[in-house]
């Protein structure tokens, strides 16, 4: 049985000694760590790398933790977050949790308790992610229409007007859902890739093109060619929905 990958913990803490102490303890408990002493460095890291969880101090030299957390959300960078702070006021704690943080730990804290809280957040994040088929589609989403076909996220089935059905993969589902939700709009490759694969996906990858070809071939085979999905060279795609609705 393969070993479970170690979670990467991003520690944003300007007290160097404390940050190093936390990192050392977490690494001794089967975790990987990355330490940043400034918010701008943490932002740069998260723009280009994945982290399983963020430990975020509230009082930092270049930005307070609350505003940094909101900046991450504005930039579609989603990472489970625990605030670490010396501010034990109920008002501050409520604000942190209302912003969407997963936990709020006040200093001084027990390292053993911190590890327990991290593991609890990671477990909740894993369960929450179980419903995510792609970044933009969840297992619980309702069926939608794409090019006269009925697409059902619950079953990953496409039902065509002729009654035939076909199984699709998660990425094909995510692409069709994004295009169906952006009718007549020109969508960029970057936005489409980030919406389906995630913010950290490589926009230079040709995977998107390969999936678009698979979708075109699937609809062509069933007699509903995707002539209304236009490639805008150098930019992305434009999907014009057909006016007819699929027969029940």
C-alpha positions, 0 to 999 in steps of 0.5 A: 500500500502506498504511503499517504502523501504528507500535507503541505502546511503554509505558515505565515508568521513574522515571529521567526523563532515561533514560525521555525518552532511550529515548522519543526514540530509539524515536520516531526508529525509527518507534515511538510511546511513552507514558512513565509514571514510576509503576506506578499511572499505567501501570496506569491507562493499560493499563486504558483503552488498548492498548499493543503492548509494555511496557518495565518497570523493576524498581525503581520508587518505588511498586511493584517491576516483578515485582509490577506485572507479576503485578498486570497478569496478575491483572487480565487485562491482557496485553501483551508485556513487556521488563524493563529493569533494573540488576539483572544477577543470574541469579536476577533474570533467571530470575525475570522470564522464569519470570513470563512476560516476553518479555525481560530487558535489563540497564542500561546497554544499547545503544539499537540493541540495545533496538530490535532486542529490541523488534522481535523481541518484536513479531514473536513476539507477532504470530506467537503471535496468528495462532492467536487467533480471538478472545480466548477461542478459538484456531484449534487448539481442539477442536470443542464442542457448542452447542445440539445443534450441533457448532461447529468453530473450525478451520473456523468451521463449525457443523454442525446436527442436520439435517446442514446446515452454516453458516459463522460469524464469529469473534465469534459463535464466541467468544460461543458458546464462552464460553457453552458453557463457562459452562453454567447460569451467569449471565454478565455483559455485561462479562465476555462482552465482555471475554472475546471482544473483549478487556479494552479493549473498550467494554462500552457498545457494542451490538455484543454484542446484534447478534451474539446476534441473529445467533446466534439467527437462525442456530439458528432457521433450522435448527430448533433455536431458542435458547429456552434462552439467556435474556436477564437484563435489566440483567445479561447472559445465561444458557445452559442446555445441552440434554441431548440430544447431536447425532447423528454 
